[in-house]
Amino acid sequence: MYCIGLISGTSVDGIDAVLVEITGTDFEIQVTQIAGATFSYPTQLREQILAVCGGASLSMPEFARLDDAIATQFALAAQKIQKGHPTAQLIGSHGQTVFHRPPLVSVTSYQLPVTSRGARLAPSQTSIGYSLQLGRGAVIAELTGIPVVSNFRAADIAAGGEGAPLVSKIDVCLLCDPTLDRCVQNLGGIGNVTYLPARRNDNWEQKICGWDTGPANALIDLAVSKLTDGKLTFDKDGSWAARGTPSQELVERWLQQDFFQQSPPKSTGRELFSPEYLDACWQEAQPYQLNDADWLATITELTVASVVHSYRTFLPRMPDEVLLCGGGSRNRYLKQRLEARLAGSSKVLTTDEAGVNGDFKEAIAFAVLAYWRFHCSFAGNLPQVTGAKQPVLLGEINLPITH
């Protein structure tokens, strides 16, 4: 079956689209990528999405227009990715996350990291998670004439899970190794990891785990934008940070923040690692008299240190290999710092080197999740990763209206 996968991540860089051919059923699938591309949002739409992610209020008519505008851009991406290729029979659309609230109030309602101990908990009235992705599947189905599976996170949350990370089951299918323990580390706006024990181990399936590790590009991108008054939105290749020296003392203080200490399963988003969070880090950094490159190197080091801290604290053992994917895998300085911190324990590679395109792995994942839901009726979540009570079918099916 020819399937399209669509996602725009927390960095709001654009819509990643892939066209893949999927054969087989359940875990025994084969996935071949035919095409992949990223389609930028119109500038005004991207700015509105970022504002909403940052807490800007909308009237209901404005909310509806934003939802429709995002769906239209996703439909255009689906149409463009098929040009010159076989026509897709199914679309899996993750949509654009604009809000994510993890379910466990006792460990997820955070304030800002303004003390050496980090964030403190705030009371709330509910323990049920909530995650909102805009870009309605029904609109995409009608505009493309192709069935669409969307709203993937809702079923896992309803089963008591975090609704994230959802890519771990696909990582199991595509990236497990017979003899090597691997971590698949996505570095989008937020970082997430799947730990894949070697298949030679007894009960290896029960030892799979995963969680959100913390910020990946989110704070780095915000810092670059702040330093350049919006003229730049990311640190290409990490070249700016590479000219600085990170403050390890600051990074160690920031790692005391509650999210980094929280045991998995856990998830997070821009609601925590926000412009306000970055501003609080900036205030804490003032006594250190860092120049711009030092400051950016320190923010980058927080991503690196949070990943390594997460492994050393929560994994049963350090992996033989760490496979990077997502935009942060192209940040050479970030990768070099990971290699330095993991020296002697883990080899740092990319998923490309293991046969899966790192730029589009998340989009591929949602094509697979759609295939499992629509073609196989196969549960897409891993309860030991998301914290759900049981495996569940992920996604709602939207059929195009036939005229």
Secondary structure, DSSP 8 states (H G I E B T S, - for coil): -EEEEEEE-TT---EEEEEEEEEEETTEEEEEEEEEEEE---HHHHHHHHHHHTT----HHHHHHHHHHHHHHHHHHHHHHTTTS---SEEEEEEEEEEEE-S-HHHH-B----STT---B---S----EEEEES-HHHHHHHHTS-EEE--HHHHHHTT-------HHHHHHHH--SS--EEEEEESSEEEEEEE--TTSTTGGGG-EEEEEEESSHHHHHHHHHHTTTS--S-GGGTTGGGS---HHHHHHHTTSHHHHS-SS----TTTSSHHHHHHHHHHHGGG---HHHHHHHHHHHHHHHHHHHHHHHSSS--SEEEEESGGGG-HHHHHHHHHHTTTT-EEEEGGGGTS-TTSHHHHHHHHHHHIIIII------HHHH--SS-----EEE-----
